[in-house]
Amino acid sequence: MKKFLLNLSIKQKVVIISTITIVLISGVGIFACNKLNNETTAVNANNNNLALEEEVVPVIKEEVIQVAKDNSIDEALQSSEDELDIADKKIAVPKSKVAPVNSAEDPEKNKKKGGAAVNQDDVSTMFQNVGTKSFGIDVSAHQGRIDWAAVKASGVDFAMIRCGFRGYSEGGIYEDAYFKRNVSGAISNGIKVGIYFYSAAINENEALEEAAWVISKIKTYRITYPVVYDFEDFQRYRCANVDGAQATRNAITFLNLVSQAGYEPMMYANKSDITTRMSRGSFGCKFWLAHYTSQTDYTGSYQMWQYTSKGSVNGISGNVDMNIAYFSYGSTADAKHTHNYTETVKNSVKQATCSKEGSKTVRCSCGETKTEVIPKLSHKFGAWEVTKPATEKEEGLKVRKCSVCKAEETEKISKLKPNTNTNTSTNTGKDNTTVDNTNTPHEHSYVEDLTKRVEPTCAKEGSQTLKCSCGHIKTETIQATNKHTYVDGKCSVCDKEDPDFVKPTEPDEQAPTE
């Protein structure tokens, strides 16, 4: 090789050296490219393993911002905060993370499906005889990406969207991977939105945490249907020791905070749980019944019915839960409403008396109840009775009693004025005494004869009898009071109806079904 190189010309040596240099540079370049390709492949593989939230966040943010603009919401994105101010109280908001789709902690992952296969096109026909109603679905990350424009076009009025859940084994709080996308997509397509949270709370403190977390997540969106507490499948995993009484207390805690935040609360439960484990009457709010059948035999009251989990709706791949609500909010209505307590709860009225206040429980159309005080009644005194007649030397005394509470009221009677009437006469008596029989005129001074007094009422005149010391008697009319005492819509004296009285309505024992 050495001799070969020595025998070469300078030109030949330059060519060979140049060729070798090119080869070396190419090799380095190929190595670098291969290394870069390997690193890129690894990065892509890692990216494919990222949680779904990483993939959809940019799109979600754009959607939420647009929705916020459409609904005049000041803030589009959820800010991170550690406390929530509700009803003058600061409540800690637990930290959470977005759950991967089909997370092992997701309580809905292995939820049993049931009911008949129903297509959205057939829903109106199925419930054509039902009065006030709206048709809806409930969705979570398990429905994947939803074409909300197609869902709207299919005739869906509302969507109950899962915002999150508590893990069944370790108890952490997770945001549904598609929560933001589903809420913004539904709202932007004119579908009314309600929210549900799948709870695994084991005590009231955890239920309070869940409610605070939900409120912090939904406050930037226009929520037009109820906010729901969903507690199912007793005695699984960390909830193994939660009995019906504890579950009921947890639900009440959650629902109360939701109501205090200004949203309409709703309880969700299947027929078995609400019948055998929890009491429907414990929840002063709307109830969402889950019973997969063509006609439920649940006899309690309910305002929404989830009748199948095998529904078919355009824009959704696979099955979806189908619901009918026996109420409907207008396009501008909001679940954040002012309570209007117009309904009196049956058997809740305790009548007031003259000495004690009464009470009654009233209910808003949303289901919220409160207790109101009924003011004390005014005394209903009868006629005066003279217990001690007045004389010219002593005052008299009169008394009257209340016909309701038997309370007594006394009043003094003024002394009688001396008789100034004198009779003069020129006649001579048997004893030869001269008697003046001339009648001297005088001004009458009347005193009421209370034994003959007739008290006026709201509808009838009364009367009083006046007597002078000279014996002259006159009767005067006492005008009717025209003041009615209304009790339960009628005057207690004359039975006149109260024009402003609103007759309490009996709550429906059962919502209409097909």
GIRADA-V371107 format. One record per residue. N is the residue number from 0. PSI is psi in degrees with one decimal (999 if undefined). NEAR is the number of other C-alpha atoms within 10 Angstrom. D_LAST is the distance of its C-alpha to the last C-alpha in whole Angstrom. Layout:
<<N;PSI;NEAR;D_LAST> <N;PSI;NEAR;D_LAST>>
This chain:
<<0;-39.3;5;101> <1;-46.8;6;103> <2;-38.4;7;106> <3;-42.6;7;103> <4;-37.1;12;102> <5;-33.3;10;106> <6;-10.4;10;107> <7;149.2;11;104> <8;165.8;9;105> <9;-39.1;10;103> <10;-42.1;8;101> <11;-38.7;11;100> <12;-39.2;13;99> <13;-42.2;11;97> <14;-45.9;10;95> <15;-45.8;11;94> <16;-40.1;11;93> <17;-40.9;11;91> <18;-44.3;10;89> <19;-41.6;11;89> <20;-43.5;11;87> <21;-43.2;10;85> <22;-44.0;12;84> <23;-44.5;12;83> <24;-40.9;11;81> <25;-40.0;12;79> <26;-44.3;12;78> <27;-41.5;11;78> <28;-43.5;12;75> <29;-40.0;12;73> <30;-45.3;12;73> <31;-42.4;12;72> <32;-43.2;12;69> <33;-41.2;12;68> <34;-42.6;12;68> <35;-40.6;12;66> <36;-40.5;12;63> <37;-43.6;12;63> <38;-39.7;12;62> <39;-40.9;12;60> <40;-42.0;12;58> <41;-42.7;12;58> <42;-43.6;12;56> <43;-40.1;12;54> <44;-41.6;11;53> <45;-40.2;10;52> <46;-35.7;12;50> <47;-23.4;11;48> <48;-1.5;9;48> <49;154.3;12;47> <50;153.7;14;43> <51;-31.8;16;41> <52;-38.2;20;41> <53;-33.7;11;45> <54;-38.2;12;44> <55;-9.4;14;41> <56;-50.4;15;42> <57;-41.9;10;44> <58;-43.5;11;42> <59;-44.4;21;39> <60;-42.9;16;42> <61;-42.8;15;42> <62;-46.7;21;38> <63;-41.8;24;38> <64;-42.8;17;41> <65;-44.2;15;40> <66;-42.7;22;37> <67;-39.5;21;39> <68;-42.7;13;41> <69;-30.9;11;38> <70;11.4;15;36> <71;43.4;11;40> <72;132.1;15;40> <73;-44.9;10;43> <74;129.7;14;43> <75;-34.7;20;41> <76;147.0;19;42> <77;120.4;14;41> <78;150.8;10;45> <79;126.4;10;46> <80;153.6;11;46> <81;-14.7;13;47> <82;151.3;15;46> <83;128.3;17;43> <84;112.1;12;44> <85;127.7;15;41> <86;44.6;11;41> <87;22.2;7;45> <88;143.8;9;45> <89;120.2;12;46> <90;129.2;17;44> <91;136.5;15;45> <92;116.7;20;43> <93;149.2;15;43> <94;154.4;13;44> <95;175.3;14;42> <96;159.5;13;42> <97;131.5;17;40> <98;132.7;23;38> <99;150.9;19;39> <100;137.2;19;36> <101;32.4;14;35> <102;144.8;12;38> <103;-21.4;14;38> <104;-10.7;19;37> <105;116.2;21;34> <106;-19.4;21;31> <107;-5.5;17;29> <108;-44.8;13;31> <109;24.8;9;30> <110;133.6;10;27> <111;138.5;7;25> <112;147.8;13;22> <113;175.0;14;19> <114;170.0;17;16> <115;155.0;14;15> <116;122.7;13;17> <117;131.4;20;15> <118;140.3;15;17> <119;-30.2;19;16> <120;-23.7;14;17> <121;-5.7;9;14> <122;-47.0;17;11> <123;-38.7;14;11> <124;-38.7;9;10> <125;-37.1;12;7> <126;32.6;15;6> <127;-22.9;10;8> <128;0.1;11;7> <129;139.6;14;7> <130;-114.1;11;10> <131;125.5;10;13> <132;161.0;19;12> <133;148.9;18;14> <134;138.7;22;14> <135;177.4;25;17> <136;162.9;22;18> <137;134.8;20;21> <138;160.4;22;24> <139;-168.2;21;28> <140;-20.5;25;31> <141;-17.0;17;29> <142;-3.9;16;28> <143;-155.2;15;31> <144;128.6;14;32> <145;136.0;19;29> <146;93.7;16;30> <147;-27.6;23;28> <148;-41.1;16;29> <149;-36.6;15;27> <150;-45.4;23;24> <151;-44.0;19;24> <152;-23.8;13;24> <153;-12.8;15;21> <154;11.3;18;19> <155;128.8;24;19> <156;-39.5;21;19> <157;161.7;27;20> <158;126.1;26;22> <159;114.8;25;22> <160;130.8;25;26> <161;124.2;26;28> <162;-24.6;26;31> <163;-172.8;29;33> <164;162.9;27;33> <165;132.8;23;35> <166;137.4;22;37> <167;-20.8;21;36> <168;-54.6;15;40> <169;-13.3;10;42> <170;9.7;18;40> <171;158.9;15;41> <172;130.5;24;38> <173;140.8;22;37> <174;136.1;23;36> <175;133.2;25;34> <176;-26.9;27;36> <177;14.0;29;33> <178;-56.9;23;32> <179;-44.1;26;35> <180;-44.7;21;34> <181;-43.9;28;30> <182;-50.6;29;30> <183;-39.0;24;33> <184;-43.3;20;31> <185;-47.9;23;28> <186;-45.3;24;30> <187;-18.8;19;32> <188;14.3;16;29> <189;19.4;15;27> <190;129.6;23;25> <191;143.0;26;24> <192;131.3;27;25> <193;167.4;25;24> <194;140.9;26;26> <195;148.8;24;26> <196;128.5;23;29> <197;107.5;24;29> <198;150.0;26;31> <199;35.9;30;33> <200;141.1;26;35> <201;-7.2;18;37> <202;176.1;17;38> <203;-36.3;18;38> <204;-41.9;12;40> <205;-37.1;19;39> <206;-38.4;25;35> <207;-41.4;24;37> <208;-46.0;20;39> <209;-44.4;27;35> <210;-44.4;26;34> <211;-41.1;24;38> <212;-45.5;26;37> <213;-47.5;23;34> <214;-41.0;20;35> <215;-28.9;19;38> <216;-31.6;19;36> <217;-5.2;19;34> <218;-19.5;16;36> <219;0.1;18;37> <220;155.5;21;34> <221;101.6;23;32> <222;115.9;22;29> <223;-11.3;26;26> <224;171.9;23;23> <225;161.7;24;23> <226;123.6;28;26> <227;139.1;29;25> <228;119.0;27;26> <229;112.9;19;25> <230;114.2;20;27> <231;171.2;21;26> <232;66.4;15;28> <233;154.1;17;30> <234;41.7;11;34> <235;138.9;14;34> <236;-126.4;15;37> <237;-13.9;16;39> <238;16.9;20;36> <239;-30.2;11;37> <240;12.0;12;38> <241;112.7;18;35> <242;178.6;14;34> <243;-38.8;16;30> <244;-43.7;12;33> <245;-40.7;17;34> <246;-38.3;23;31> <247;-44.0;21;30> <248;-40.4;17;33> <249;-45.3;24;33> <250;-45.1;28;29> <251;-41.3;22;31> <252;-48.0;20;34> <253;-50.3;27;32> <254;-36.9;26;29> <255;-43.3;19;32> <256;-38.2;21;34> <257;-44.0;24;32> <258;-42.3;19;31> <259;-30.1;12;35> <260;-5.7;19;35> <261;4.0;17;33> <262;158.2;25;30> <263;117.4;27;26> <264;153.7;30;26> <265;142.4;29;23> <266;134.5;26;22> <267;134.2;25;21> <268;152.8;21;21> <269;168.2;18;19> <270;-40.5;19;18> <271;-48.4;14;21> <272;-43.6;18;23> <273;-21.6;22;21> <274;-41.6;14;21> <275;-16.7;9;25> <276;-39.0;16;27> <277;159.0;20;26> <278;120.9;13;25> <279;-36.2;19;22> <280;-10.7;10;24> <281;-16.7;11;27> <282;109.0;21;25> <283;56.3;20;26> <284;178.8;26;23> <285;153.1;22;20> <286;134.3;23;18> <287;109.8;24;17> <288;132.0;23;15> <289;111.4;23;16> <290;107.5;21;14> <291;92.3;21;14> <292;163.1;13;11> <293;-23.1;13;8> <294;109.3;10;7> <295;146.2;15;9> <296;13.5;10;11> <297;128.3;15;13> <298;-9.4;11;14> <299;174.6;16;16> <300;142.4;18;15> <301;150.7;23;14> <302;-11.6;21;14> <303;142.2;24;13> <304;120.4;24;12> <305;103.5;23;14> <306;-11.0;23;11> <307;154.0;22;14> <308;7.3;23;18> <309;41.4;19;19> <310;159.5;21;18> <311;121.8;18;20> <312;134.4;24;21> <313;133.9;20;24> <314;-7.3;16;27> <315;127.0;18;26> <316;127.5;14;28> <317;-170.8;13;26> <318;156.0;18;23> <319;147.0;22;21> <320;139.1;24;18> <321;142.2;28;15> <322;152.4;26;13> <323;131.4;22;11> <324;134.3;19;13> <325;39.8;18;12> <326;166.2;12;15> <327;128.8;16;18> <328;146.4;15;21> <329;171.7;8;24> <330;-26.2;10;26> <331;0.0;8;29> <332;157.0;14;27> <333;139.1;19;28> <334;-20.8;20;27> <335;96.1;16;30> <336;166.0;13;30> <337;125.6;11;32> <338;139.1;15;30> <339;97.4;13;30> <340;89.3;16;30> <341;-12.6;14;28> <342;128.0;19;26> <343;125.7;22;28> <344;133.8;18;27> <345;138.9;13;27> <346;22.9;8;30> <347;-4.6;12;32> <348;126.6;17;34> <349;109.9;13;38> <350;142.7;17;40> <351;156.2;16;43> <352;-176.8;16;47> <353;-26.2;17;50> <354;-17.6;14;51> <355;143.6;11;48> <356;153.5;14;45> <357;-172.2;17;41> <358;158.8;15;38> <359;151.2;17;35> <360;128.7;18;32> <361;154.0;21;30> <362;138.1;21;27> <363;162.9;17;26> <364;-21.9;14;23> <365;-8.4;21;23> <366;-16.1;20;23> <367;139.8;19;27> <368;157.5;20;29> <369;159.2;13;33> <370;129.8;14;35> <371;148.2;12;37> <372;134.4;14;40> <373;118.7;16;41> <374;157.4;15;45> <375;149.8;14;47> <376;158.1;18;47> <377;148.5;12;51> <378;144.7;17;53> <379;86.6;16;53> <380;143.2;18;57> <381;-165.3;14;58> <382;152.4;17;61> <383;141.9;20;65> <384;127.5;17;67> <385;118.3;19;71> <386;-21.3;11;72> <387;108.6;14;75> <388;145.4;17;77> <389;151.2;18;79> <390;-178.7;14;82> <391;-18.7;12;85> <392;-28.0;11;86> <393;147.1;13;83> <394;154.5;14;79> <395;-173.4;18;76> <396;138.0;17;73> <397;155.9;19;69> <398;149.2;17;66> <399;153.5;18;62> <400;147.2;18;59> <401;131.2;16;56> <402;-14.3;12;53> <403;-55.9;14;51> <404;-1.9;13;53> <405;15.1;13;56> <406;147.8;14;58> <407;146.4;13;61> <408;128.2;12;63> <409;155.0;14;67> <410;141.0;12;69> <411;150.7;14;73> <412;127.4;19;74> <413;153.6;16;77> <414;149.8;15;81> <415;144.5;19;82> <416;145.1;14;85> <417;148.0;12;88> <418;113.3;13;89> <419;3.9;13;91> <420;126.0;13;92> <421;139.1;12;96> <422;125.0;12;97> <423;146.8;12;101> <424;150.0;11;103> <425;3.6;11;107> <426;148.2;12;107> <427;127.4;11;109> <428;179.2;9;107> <429;-26.1;7;109> <430;15.0;6;110> <431;19.6;8;111> <432;134.3;10;109> <433;128.3;13;108> <434;125.6;13;104> <435;109.7;13;103> <436;10.1;12;100> <437;125.7;11;99> <438;120.9;11;95> <439;118.7;10;95> <440;148.7;10;92> <441;164.1;11;89> <442;125.2;9;86> <443;139.5;16;83> <444;104.9;15;82> <445;145.6;18;78> <446;134.7;18;76> <447;135.7;16;73> <448;95.7;17;73> <449;-19.5;17;69> <450;-17.4;13;69> <451;10.7;15;68> <452;137.5;19;66> <453;114.1;17;62> <454;139.4;19;60> <455;157.8;18;58> <456;-172.8;17;54> <457;-25.6;16;52> <458;-19.0;16;52> <459;144.8;13;55> <460;153.5;15;59> <461;-172.4;16;61> <462;154.7;16;65> <463;142.2;18;68> <464;124.9;18;71> <465;139.3;19;74> <466;129.7;16;78> <467;158.0;18;81> <468;-18.5;16;84> <469;-6.7;15;86> <470;-7.6;9;83> <471;136.6;11;81> <472;139.7;15;78> <473;153.0;11;75> <474;133.2;14;71> <475;146.5;11;69> <476;138.1;13;65> <477;120.3;16;63> <478;146.2;15;60> <479;147.2;15;57> <480;-29.7;14;55> <481;19.0;12;52> <482;108.6;10;50> <483;145.7;18;47> <484;97.8;18;46> <485;131.1;17;42> <486;118.7;16;40> <487;40.9;13;36> <488;-3.7;16;36> <489;148.7;16;39> <490;133.3;16;43> <491;-10.9;13;44> <492;-52.2;14;47> <493;-1.3;14;46> <494;14.6;14;43> <495;137.0;15;42> <496;139.8;15;39> <497;115.1;15;39> <498;-21.5;8;38> <499;2.5;7;37> <500;134.4;12;35> <501;114.5;12;31> <502;127.8;11;29> <503;141.0;14;27> <504;143.4;11;23> <505;130.6;10;22> <506;142.5;15;19> <507;131.2;11;16> <508;-25.8;10;16> <509;130.8;12;12> <510;151.1;17;10> <511;143.7;16;7> <512;174.9;15;4> <513;999;10;0>>
